[in-house]
Amino acid sequence: MQEDLLYWIALMRVEGIGPRYAHRLIERFGSPEAVYHASLTELEACGLRAASAQALSRQAGLEEAEKQLSKLEKTDFQAVTFADARYPRQLREITDPPLVLYVRGSVEALGRYSVAVVGTRRPTAYGSSVTHRLAHDLAMRNLVIVSGLARGIDSAAHRGALEAKGATVAVLGSGLDVIYPRENKSLAAKIADSGALVSEFPLGTPPVPENFPIRNRIISGLALGTVVAEAAEYSGSLITARLAADYNREVFAVPGNITSAQSFGPNHLIKSGAKLVDSWEDVVEEFPAEVRQQLAPPAAATSATGEASLFEASLTTDQKAVFEVLKPDAPLLIDTIFDQVEMKQPQILTVLLELEMNGLIRQLPGKNFLRRL
């Protein structure tokens, strides 16, 4: 296994070979090791640049890879290759998935349903507050919150998920052993305990500016959708949103004050077709039914013994009769509810209002009602 891992790591250390071309070479020869054993003629026949082909023939990258393996053995970090069954399924689907992911924490967290929440490093009080609440509410629904550990919106998203006792994943633009910014070292440790820190950059890689646009594709690639909370006109968060759209993932945006420079990004995204978000429901309702069915809130679950939960016990008989008719993924017209509930219409309307005021259901346009998850 170590020898196999050695070639996966080495291939990404060869100058001129990025993830996309590396995948082509592996597909052509069968494995990273086979790429290294190919002849110069075979490599050049694949369209590889002469300098890169010659580097592979000289076994470039192997010495650096051996040093990486030596460093990894002294840590609790893991290296997950594209061939590993634990490699996150969502990330496999993007056009240029990393060959190797370095992970601190739970590899399993990377494969769970997740939402990316990103934004500016200099948020307003409004932006921080809304982000924290949104991440908290989404994490309460068993969604993993993915962000980039940066100051501002990213940190607010991670903290919101942690306060909900949920899982969160931080994608770094540096090696796992180089936490940036330094003041987030404690936050990073908490994230690793609840979810994971992940990077495609080898240990020891500094947080140079060009790394962050590269890592943004992992943030959007891991998630079902990306939420942009606050972002200025040339923010890296807009790159993440564009990548999400390119990967056919959902794009969401939190609207902001039109006079605020930090609201340019999300407001522009909304004008361009992103979904406006003011609550967690706006995010979840865009996901496929099979995803939503796995995101039941803790309050709505029954106990392991099959006894009614506190949530169910808190409903009156009339409220329970109406609530059980409603569905989380298919709005019901008021006339349909009248037909299915054996109560007088004014009484049903009263109960619907009570349930809505308690945050248990939503009323959509046209007198349609939907159970909140």
Legacy VTK file of the C-alpha trace (Angstrom):
# vtk DataFile Version 3.0
C-alpha trace
ASCII
DATASET POLYDATA
POINTS 373 float
0.000 0.000 0.000
2.814 2.399 0.922
4.575 1.725 -2.371
1.341 2.308 -4.287
0.759 5.558 -2.374
4.304 6.615 -3.161
3.579 6.788 -6.901
0.257 8.621 -6.420
2.004 11.322 -4.414
5.032 11.451 -6.721
3.014 11.977 -9.900
1.641 15.258 -8.543
5.165 16.465 -7.799
6.212 16.404 -11.472
6.307 19.897 -12.930
3.886 20.432 -15.788
1.484 17.661 -14.774
-1.742 18.804 -13.117
-4.645 16.667 -11.857
-6.474 16.625 -15.168
-3.483 15.402 -17.187
-2.432 13.008 -14.435
-5.816 11.293 -14.637
-5.398 10.894 -18.396
-2.013 9.255 -17.918
-3.365 6.871 -15.270
-6.265 5.970 -17.522
-3.858 5.302 -20.386
-1.305 3.204 -18.440
-3.500 1.772 -15.677
-1.843 3.133 -12.529
0.597 5.839 -11.369
3.298 3.199 -10.995
2.757 2.107 -14.597
3.106 5.732 -15.700
6.554 5.812 -14.091
7.507 2.579 -15.816
6.417 3.788 -19.272
9.093 4.570 -21.826
9.916 8.094 -22.933
8.458 7.310 -26.357
5.179 6.099 -24.826
4.905 9.185 -22.639
5.548 11.579 -25.512
3.003 9.673 -27.624
0.363 10.663 -25.032
0.922 14.310 -25.910
2.933 14.984 -22.777
5.320 17.903 -23.038
8.921 16.830 -23.630
10.145 18.317 -20.329
7.450 16.508 -18.303
8.007 13.216 -20.153
11.723 13.431 -19.504
11.108 14.234 -15.842
8.975 11.103 -15.474
11.657 9.030 -17.188
14.148 10.349 -14.633
11.727 9.258 -11.864
11.162 12.855 -10.794
8.946 13.307 -7.754
9.722 9.955 -6.111
12.293 11.335 -3.708
9.895 14.076 -2.564
7.118 11.508 -2.233
9.307 9.355 0.027
9.854 12.382 2.275
6.085 12.952 2.378
5.446 9.357 3.424
8.071 9.691 6.140
6.348 12.826 7.454
2.911 11.196 7.311
4.098 8.254 9.396
4.889 10.671 12.238
1.378 12.175 12.262
-2.223 11.029 12.588
-2.964 12.342 9.074
-4.169 10.045 6.305
-3.554 10.112 2.556
-6.557 9.035 0.477
-5.928 8.364 -3.202
-8.422 8.556 -6.049
-8.353 4.735 -6.179
-9.359 4.461 -2.504
-12.980 3.410 -1.907
-13.184 6.134 0.759
-12.511 8.911 -1.748
-15.598 11.184 -1.640
-18.100 10.335 -4.379
-19.150 13.955 -4.990
-15.551 15.000 -5.567
-14.973 12.181 -8.056
-17.535 13.804 -10.353
-15.716 17.090 -10.979
-13.544 17.592 -14.056
-10.194 17.700 -12.226
-10.400 15.831 -8.893
-7.209 15.742 -6.804
-5.165 12.550 -7.092
-4.468 12.531 -3.364
-6.289 14.057 -0.405
-4.443 14.575 2.868
-6.941 14.285 5.718
-6.847 15.044 9.424
-9.946 13.741 11.171
-12.783 11.697 9.708
-12.446 10.607 6.091
-16.081 9.455 6.338
-17.199 13.090 6.873
-15.968 13.953 3.372
-18.438 11.531 1.825
-21.543 12.719 3.684
-24.111 15.096 2.202
-22.724 18.594 2.607
-23.238 22.268 1.833
-20.414 24.735 1.202
-20.754 28.107 2.920
-18.228 30.736 1.830
-17.704 34.465 1.779
-15.526 37.450 2.509
-12.718 37.619 5.051
-14.060 41.034 6.130
-17.763 40.491 6.821
-20.236 42.891 8.337
-21.894 42.017 11.645
-24.966 41.058 9.602
-22.952 38.709 7.393
-21.301 36.934 10.324
-24.583 36.559 12.180
-26.561 35.225 9.210
-23.773 32.819 8.260
-23.494 31.460 11.793
-27.245 30.898 12.012
-27.520 29.313 8.582
-24.590 26.931 9.155
-25.980 26.037 12.588
-29.437 25.252 11.195
-28.081 23.213 8.272
-25.767 21.236 10.567
-28.765 20.482 12.800
-30.266 18.711 9.764
-27.233 16.390 9.519
-25.596 18.297 6.665
-21.824 18.690 6.827
-20.727 22.322 6.474
-17.758 22.767 4.119
-15.699 25.950 4.093
-12.125 27.179 3.866
-11.004 28.055 7.436
-10.369 31.669 6.390
-11.135 34.618 8.596
-14.651 36.044 8.452
-17.491 34.134 6.816
-15.614 30.820 6.632
-14.867 30.885 10.361
-18.459 31.848 11.176
-19.707 28.886 9.126
-17.407 26.418 10.878
-18.331 27.767 14.320
-22.054 27.645 13.562
-21.776 23.964 12.648
-19.707 23.190 15.740
-22.194 24.900 18.053
-24.926 22.733 16.569
-22.801 19.679 17.501
-22.623 18.950 13.773
-19.759 18.044 11.465
-17.770 20.536 9.437
-14.939 20.203 6.907
-12.224 22.793 6.301
-10.413 22.729 2.947
-6.957 24.254 3.281
-4.831 26.149 0.805
-1.706 24.862 2.552
-0.358 21.624 3.982
-2.298 20.139 6.890
0.588 20.993 9.188
0.519 24.668 8.211
-2.681 26.158 9.649
-3.612 29.509 8.156
-4.564 31.945 9.560
-2.657 31.121 12.723
-5.387 32.408 15.016
-7.615 29.598 13.725
-5.353 26.863 15.070
-7.738 26.106 17.927
-10.721 26.175 15.558
-8.906 23.787 13.220
-8.414 21.288 16.063
-12.144 21.395 16.882
-13.031 20.911 13.210
-10.773 17.840 13.021
-12.556 16.408 16.079
-16.050 16.853 14.591
-15.291 16.413 10.901
-12.067 16.868 8.964
-9.335 19.122 7.690
-8.458 18.289 4.096
-5.880 19.461 1.555
-4.430 18.307 -1.738
-1.188 20.119 -0.936
1.700 18.108 0.563
2.752 18.607 4.163
4.855 21.706 4.610
3.194 23.639 1.762
2.888 27.334 2.749
-0.377 29.271 2.221
0.735 31.134 -0.896
-2.013 33.159 -2.668
-2.165 30.997 -5.804
-3.171 27.958 -3.751
-6.539 29.328 -2.669
-8.278 29.510 -6.063
-7.028 25.939 -6.635
-8.490 24.652 -3.363
-11.857 26.347 -4.082
-12.747 23.600 -6.556
-12.549 21.080 -3.694
-14.883 23.174 -1.542
-17.530 23.293 -4.272
-16.744 19.755 -5.445
-17.447 18.142 -2.073
-20.822 19.830 -1.656
-24.318 19.437 -3.049
-24.472 23.206 -3.295
-22.586 26.385 -2.398
-23.948 29.303 -0.376
-22.278 32.699 -0.750
-23.034 34.892 2.273
-21.047 38.089 1.690
-18.480 38.682 -1.034
-17.008 41.710 -2.755
-16.839 42.082 -6.525
-13.568 40.208 -7.022
-13.923 37.759 -4.149
-12.582 34.214 -4.374
-16.003 33.097 -3.158
-17.397 33.976 -6.569
-14.855 31.582 -8.086
-16.202 28.873 -5.773
-19.770 29.667 -6.851
-18.819 29.599 -10.536
-17.125 26.243 -10.071
-20.239 24.904 -8.315
-22.317 25.930 -11.334
-19.769 24.344 -13.686
-20.070 21.088 -11.715
-23.865 21.235 -12.020
-24.278 21.866 -8.286
-26.728 24.271 -6.669
-25.701 27.898 -6.104
-27.303 29.937 -3.315
-26.776 33.502 -2.134
-27.748 35.482 0.946
-29.060 38.913 -0.125
-27.471 41.992 1.386
-27.640 45.766 1.586
-27.280 47.155 -1.947
-25.068 49.982 -0.626
-22.566 47.553 0.931
-19.536 46.503 -1.116
-19.655 43.114 0.607
-23.125 42.497 -0.796
-22.065 42.854 -4.416
-21.188 39.182 -4.820
-24.363 37.530 -3.490
-26.658 40.157 -4.998
-24.964 39.708 -8.385
-25.342 35.926 -8.107
-29.054 36.289 -7.355
-29.509 38.486 -10.437
-27.659 35.823 -12.426
-29.956 33.023 -11.292
-28.662 31.843 -7.915
-31.373 31.027 -5.394
-31.999 33.663 -2.731
-31.560 32.223 0.760
-32.943 33.551 4.030
-33.300 30.259 5.925
-32.033 26.684 5.864
-35.258 25.521 4.181
-34.378 27.509 1.055
-31.246 25.379 0.710
-32.605 21.956 1.582
-35.730 22.144 -0.574
-33.549 22.268 -3.720
-31.998 18.874 -3.014
-33.346 15.586 -4.408
-36.011 13.772 -2.385
-33.635 10.950 -1.471
-31.306 13.490 0.117
-34.053 15.335 1.998
-35.373 12.097 3.453
-32.054 11.570 5.218
-32.050 15.010 6.792
-34.797 14.625 9.399
-34.290 16.983 12.370
-33.374 15.391 15.697
-36.632 16.640 17.217
-38.760 14.724 14.744
-37.100 11.356 15.278
-38.593 8.612 17.394
-36.554 6.953 20.100
-34.762 3.665 19.639
-37.469 1.975 21.702
-40.158 3.124 19.300
-41.760 5.481 21.846
-43.135 8.816 20.671
-40.578 11.615 20.690
-41.001 14.786 22.743
-41.790 16.522 19.463
-44.753 14.222 18.768
-45.939 14.378 22.377
-46.041 18.178 22.230
-48.696 18.191 19.465
-52.388 18.264 20.217
-54.571 15.587 18.640
-55.813 18.048 16.001
-52.298 19.318 15.227
-50.981 15.785 14.861
-53.827 14.858 12.493
-52.996 17.764 10.166
-49.207 17.488 10.506
-49.165 13.801 9.573
-50.991 14.530 6.304
-48.326 16.995 5.177
-45.099 15.941 3.460
-41.598 17.477 3.479
-41.081 17.048 -0.259
-44.518 17.552 -1.861
-46.620 20.649 -1.062
-50.323 19.977 -0.487
-53.052 22.348 -1.652
-55.437 23.503 1.067
-58.358 21.738 -0.662
-56.436 18.446 -0.544
-55.843 18.900 3.174
-59.579 19.550 3.673
-60.303 16.271 1.889
-57.813 14.220 3.895
-58.417 15.503 7.422
-61.677 14.714 9.180
-62.177 18.124 10.728
-64.210 21.200 9.904
-62.484 23.589 7.529
-62.266 26.556 9.977
-60.711 24.208 12.543
-58.124 22.987 9.989
-57.235 26.571 9.099
-56.699 27.342 12.788
-54.449 24.306 13.210
-52.414 25.185 10.083
-51.838 28.657 11.500
-50.699 27.178 14.831
-48.296 24.808 13.130
-46.909 27.585 10.946
-46.415 29.920 13.904
-44.536 27.140 15.709
-42.215 26.748 12.726
-43.364 23.215 11.939
-44.809 23.883 8.476
-44.432 26.427 5.673
-47.089 28.047 3.553
-46.121 28.422 -0.096
-47.833 30.612 -2.706
-51.265 29.425 -3.806
-52.291 28.100 -0.362
-49.906 25.150 -0.561
-48.466 23.738 2.664
-45.235 21.875 3.257
-43.927 20.134 6.352
-40.584 21.492 7.506
-37.910 18.816 7.825
LINES 1 374
373 0 1 2 3 4 5 6 7 8 9 10 11 12 13 14 15 16 17 18 19 20 21 22 23 24 25 26 27 28 29 30 31 32 33 34 35 36 37 38 39 40 41 42 43 44 45 46 47 48 49 50 51 52 53 54 55 56 57 58 59 60 61 62 63 64 65 66 67 68 69 70 71 72 73 74 75 76 77 78 79 80 81 82 83 84 85 86 87 88 89 90 91 92 93 94 95 96 97 98 99 100 101 102 103 104 105 106 107 108 109 110 111 112 113 114 115 116 117 118 119 120 121 122 123 124 125 126 127 128 129 130 131 132 133 134 135 136 137 138 139 140 141 142 143 144 145 146 147 148 149 150 151 152 153 154 155 156 157 158 159 160 161 162 163 164 165 166 167 168 169 170 171 172 173 174 175 176 177 178 179 180 181 182 183 184 185 186 187 188 189 190 191 192 193 194 195 196 197 198 199 200 201 202 203 204 205 206 207 208 209 210 211 212 213 214 215 216 217 218 219 220 221 222 223 224 225 226 227 228 229 230 231 232 233 234 235 236 237 238 239 240 241 242 243 244 245 246 247 248 249 250 251 252 253 254 255 256 257 258 259 260 261 262 263 264 265 266 267 268 269 270 271 272 273 274 275 276 277 278 279 280 281 282 283 284 285 286 287 288 289 290 291 292 293 294 295 296 297 298 299 300 301 302 303 304 305 306 307 308 309 310 311 312 313 314 315 316 317 318 319 320 321 322 323 324 325 326 327 328 329 330 331 332 333 334 335 336 337 338 339 340 341 342 343 344 345 346 347 348 349 350 351 352 353 354 355 356 357 358 359 360 361 362 363 364 365 366 367 368 369 370 371 372
